[in-house]
Amino acid sequence: MSDPKSQPGKPKGALGDLVKAESMIQLAIALPAGCVIGWLLGSWADRHFHTTWIGIFGILIGAAAGFIQIITTAKRFMKDPD
């Protein structure tokens, strides 16, 4: 059997550490970015449709999308800690 650490598609050494760091940066950016994008789209829709509630709904949808991204990234990182 082959050693799991010698898989050809996985970066090793310093490059592997950079890939892990990039995944952690994704975790830090996902939620705020989702909220900001949802707020921007919601406020645009508020102006377009002359309402006041779509911006708040956009923030909530953006937060949910951010949490989904965080969970997906964390699952991938926890499954493959090397």
C-alpha positions as CSV (number, residue, x, y, z in Angstrom):
1,M,0.0,0.0,0.0
2,S,1.2,3.5,-0.7
3,D,1.7,6.1,2.0
4,P,-1.2,8.6,2.2
5,K,1.2,11.5,2.6
6,S,2.7,10.7,-0.8
7,Q,-0.5,11.4,-2.8
8,P,0.5,13.2,-6.0
9,G,-2.2,15.9,-6.0
10,K,-1.4,17.3,-2.6
11,P,1.0,20.2,-2.0
12,K,3.7,19.5,0.5
13,G,6.0,21.6,2.7
14,A,5.7,25.3,2.6
15,L,3.2,25.3,-0.3
16,G,0.9,23.0,1.7
17,D,1.1,25.4,4.7
18,L,0.2,28.3,2.4
19,V,-2.9,26.3,1.2
20,K,-3.9,25.7,4.8
21,A,-3.5,29.4,5.6
22,E,-5.6,30.4,2.6
23,S,-8.4,28.1,3.9
24,M,-8.2,29.8,7.3
25,I,-8.4,33.2,5.6
26,Q,-11.5,32.1,3.7
27,L,-13.1,31.3,7.1
28,A,-12.4,34.8,8.3
29,I,-13.7,36.6,5.2
30,A,-16.8,34.4,4.4
31,L,-19.3,35.8,6.9
32,P,-18.6,39.5,6.5
33,A,-18.4,39.3,2.8
34,G,-21.7,37.4,2.6
35,C,-23.3,40.0,4.8
36,V,-22.0,43.0,2.8
37,I,-22.9,41.5,-0.6
38,G,-26.4,40.6,0.7
39,W,-26.8,44.1,2.1
40,L,-25.7,45.7,-1.2
41,L,-28.0,43.6,-3.3
42,G,-30.9,44.1,-0.7
43,S,-30.4,47.9,-0.6
44,W,-30.4,48.0,-4.4
45,A,-33.6,46.0,-4.4
46,D,-35.1,48.3,-1.8
47,R,-34.5,51.3,-4.0
48,H,-35.7,49.6,-7.1
49,F,-38.9,48.3,-5.6
50,H,-39.5,51.2,-3.1
51,T,-39.5,49.0,0.0
52,T,-37.6,49.0,3.3
53,W,-37.3,45.3,4.3
54,I,-35.4,43.7,1.5
55,G,-32.0,45.1,2.7
56,I,-32.5,43.3,6.0
57,F,-33.5,40.1,4.3
58,G,-30.4,40.4,2.1
59,I,-28.2,40.7,5.2
60,L,-29.8,37.5,6.6
61,I,-29.4,35.6,3.4
62,G,-25.8,36.8,3.1
63,A,-25.1,35.6,6.6
64,A,-26.6,32.2,5.9
65,A,-24.4,31.9,2.8
66,G,-21.4,32.9,4.8
67,F,-22.1,30.3,7.4
68,I,-22.6,27.6,4.7
69,Q,-19.2,28.6,3.3
70,I,-17.6,28.5,6.7
71,I,-19.1,25.0,7.4
72,T,-18.0,23.7,4.0
73,T,-14.4,25.0,4.4
74,A,-14.2,23.7,8.0
75,K,-15.5,20.2,7.0
76,R,-12.9,20.1,4.2
77,F,-10.1,21.2,6.6
78,M,-11.2,18.8,9.4
79,K,-11.4,15.8,6.9
80,D,-7.9,16.5,5.6
81,P,-5.8,17.9,8.4
82,D,-2.5,17.1,6.6
